[in-house]
Amino acid sequence: MKKLILMTSALTLVGGTAFAASHAGGEIDLSAEVSVTYGDWDARAGGEGFDFTTSLTAALEGTSGGVTYGGSVTVENADSVDLDIIYFSGGFGKFSFAQDEWDVITDEVGDVLYEGTFGDISTTLTADADSDEWLAEFGYAGAGFNLGLTTDSDSLTELSADVEVGNFTIGASADTDEAWGVFVATDLGGINTKVTYDVDAAGMDVTGLEIGGSTGDVTWELTANTDDETTADISVAFGDASVTIAHDSTNVGGTGDDAENVLMFEYGMNNLTFHVNVNDADEYEVGATAGFNF
């Protein structure tokens, strides 16, 4: 009964917010998702068994005085309420706030994000409110070329550039740790092809090849390098169904989606999706997800 009361309270709160927003020149979108799975996917705590999840998200957006503002709130499993994000934007750019949402130096610890585009110049600033980590990125898009500058609180700065030469894109980058790299990319008869050569701070060099494309209902991608790292995935669609096979040699010993070899089957019908996942870590998962928009 407790969970029912909590969900009902959340719905009442969201409904009240929607009513207020509609009278303040804003709009609110509601979406809900429920899912049930069975298996032991991704080293599930407690081992093999059922797992049930529910979520309700209210996303608000409005405009006032030339400034667009918005945010979203998510209720998960009827016992927690999270403020996902809040933002405002205008001619000055866009400021977004969320807890541990963006990559800075450490993955997913950034709380504040600024994005701005002014003519051919773009900038992105990310910071973590709980530490001194920050990341700044600047770009300039010219006629047939791009320039980039990235710097962070660890005093690592990288310069990058690429230029279009006929059907080819040629690029290079170098940083203050004395690491550098070059690449050449092109489209060979519908196959996206990229050759890379990178030298790290220790002087170790790696040559890589990336190719990929799509034909009809088949999409594929393959990467390999001289460091014995290979990835490959192929996805085939059959109407409302799809099958995906993925391999990543760097994921040896991994679990769930991050296992070395993964096979996924998915079938969708209207708002309902069924899936079956298996991997080479002897894990599996069978599940169904229903999503609704109001």
N, C-alpha and C positions, 0 to 999 in steps of 0.2 A: 504494500500500500504506500510505503514511503516513496518509492520510485515514481509511482503514478502521481502522487501529490507534487513532487518536484517538477516533473515534466509539465503538469497542468499549470503550475506557477510560472514556469518558463514561457509557456505558450501565452499566458495572460500578459506577461511582461512584454514579449515580442509584439503581441497584438496592440498593446497600448502604445508602444513605440511607433508602430506602423501608422496608427491613427494620428499621433502627434506629427509625424513626418509629413503625412499627406496634407496637413494644414499649415506646414511651414515651408512649402515649396519643394519638398524632398520626395524621394521615392524609396521604397523598401522592397527588397526581394527576399522571399523565404524559400529555402530549400531544405529538404530532409532526406536522410539516407539511413536505411536499415540493412544489416547484413548478418548472415549466419554462415559459419565455416566449420568444417570438421577435418581434423588431421593433426599433424605435428610440424607444420610449416615454420621455418625460421627459428628452430630450437625453442618452440613454444613452451612457456613455463607450465609445469604440470604435465607435460608430455601430450600424448594423443588425446583428443577430445573436441568438444564443441566450444565455439567462441561466438558470442553475440555482441554486436556493436550497433549503436544508434547515434545519430547526430542531427541536430537542427541548427541551421545557420540563418541569421538575419543580416542582410547586407543593406546598408543605407547609403544613399548618395543624394546630394542636393547642391544648389548653387545660390550664392548670395553675394551681391556686390562684386561680381566678377571673379569670385573665388569658389572653386568646387571643393566640397568637403565630403568625406565618407568614412565608413568603418564597417566592421562586421563583428558579430558576436556568435559564438558557437556553444551549444549545449551538447555535451557528449555523454552517452550512457546514462542520461537523466540524473547524474549526480555531480556534474561539474560544469561551470560556466566560464568560458574563456573569451577575453577580448582579443580577437585575432589580429586586428590591425585598425589603425585610424590614420587618416591622411587629409591633406588639403593641398590644393594646387592652383596655379594661376600663371600669369605672364612671367612670374619670378621662378617658375619651376614647380617641383612637387616634393613635399616633405611627407614621409611615411614613418610611423612609429609602431613597433611590434616587439615582443620579447623574444630574443634569440631566434630571429627570423632569417638574417642574411649572413653570408660569409664575409669575414673581415680577413684576419690572418688565420684565426682558428675557424673551422667550419661552423656555421649557424650559431653565431654568438652576437651578431650585430643587432642593435635595437633601434637605430635611427638610420634612415636612408634619405638622401637628397638626390634628385635627378633633374637635370636642366638641359635644355637644348636651345641655343641661341644662334640662329642661322646655321652656319657650317660647324659650329663648335658645340660639343656635348660634354657634360661633366656628371660624374657620379661620386658621391661622398658617402661613406658608410662608417659608423662608429658603434662601439660597444659602451653602453652607459655604466657597466660595472667594472671596466678596466680601462687601460690607456690604449687599447687597440683601435686603430683607424685605418681606412683605406681610401685613397683618392685616385680617380681615373679621369683622364681628359682625352678628348678625341677631336680631330679636325678632318672633315670630309671634303676633299678637293675634287677637281675634275679628273676622275680616273685614278685617284690615289687617296690613301688614308694615312694619318699619322696618329700615334697614340702615346700617352705617357701615363704610367702607373707608379704610385709611390705609397709607402705605408709607414706605420709607426715603428717598424723594425729597421728603418733606414734602407730598405730595399727599393730601388728605383729601376724601372724598365722602360726602354724606348722601343717602339715598334713602328713599322711602316710597311705598306703594301701598295703595289701599282699594277694597273691593268696594261698588258702588252699583247695586243691582238686578242686571241682567245685564252690567254694565260693570265693568271694572277701570280705575281712574284712578291714575296714578303721576307722580312728579316726582323729580328729583335735582339736586344742585348741589355743586360742589367749590370748593376753595380757589384754583383758577386762574380763577375767575369764569366757568366753563363751567356750563351748566345745561340741563335738558330736561324735557319733559312728554310723557305718552302716554295714549291711551285705547284699550282693547282690549275686544273682545266677540266673541261667536259669532253670526254672522248666517246662520241656517239651515244650520248645519254647516260654514260657512266661517269660519275663525279670522281675525279682522280686527284690525289694530293701526295706529293713526295716531300718528306721532311728530313732535315739534318740538324741535330741538336748537340751542343756541347755543354755539359753541366759545370758547376763551379770547381769540381775536382778534375776537370779535363777529360772526363769520359764522354765519348761520342756515340750517338745512336742515330741510325738511319731508319726511317719508317715509311710505310706505304699505307694509304687509306683509299679505299675504293667503295663505291656504293651506288645504288640506283633503284629504279622500280620499273616493272613491266606489267601492265595490267593490274592484277590483284596481288602481285608479288613484290615485296620490298626487301632489300638486302643490303648488308654492309659488312665489310671485312677490313681489319687493320692488322698489320704485322710490323715488327721492327727487329733490328739486329740484337736486341736485348732479350730475345726469345719470348717476347710478349705478343700474344695474338688474341684477337677478339673476332667473333663472327656471329651474325644473327640474321635470320630470315623469317619473314612473316608472310603468311599466305591467307587471303580472305576467301571465304566461300559463302557469299551472300551475307547472312547475319552472323556467321561463324568465322573464327580466325584461329590459326595455329602459329605459334611463335617458338622457334628454337634458338637458343642463345648459348654462346661459349665465350668464356673469358679466362685465359690461362693465369691471370693475376689473382683469381678468386679461389685458388686451391685451398680446400678446407673450409670454404665459406658455406653459409646456410641461406635458406630462403631464396629471394631473388638474387642474392649475391653469391650463389654457389657457382662452381666452375661451369657446369652444364645444367641448363634449365629448359623444360618443355612446358608450354602454357597453351591451354585450349580455352576459348571464350565464345559464348553464344549469347546474343542479345535479342530481346524482344520487347519493344516499347520501353517501359521503364524498368524492366527486369533483366539482369545479366547473370548468367551462370558461368562458372569457371572451374577448371581442373588444372592444378599445377603439380609437377613432379621435378625432382632434381637428383643429381648424383650423390647427394648427401643422405640418400634414402629417406627423404622427406616427401610428404604429399599434402595436398589440401584440395578439398571439394567445397564449393560455396556458392551462394547466391546473394545478390545485392539488388535492392530496389531503391530507386531514387525518384524524388518528386520535387517539382517546382511549383510555387504558388504565385 
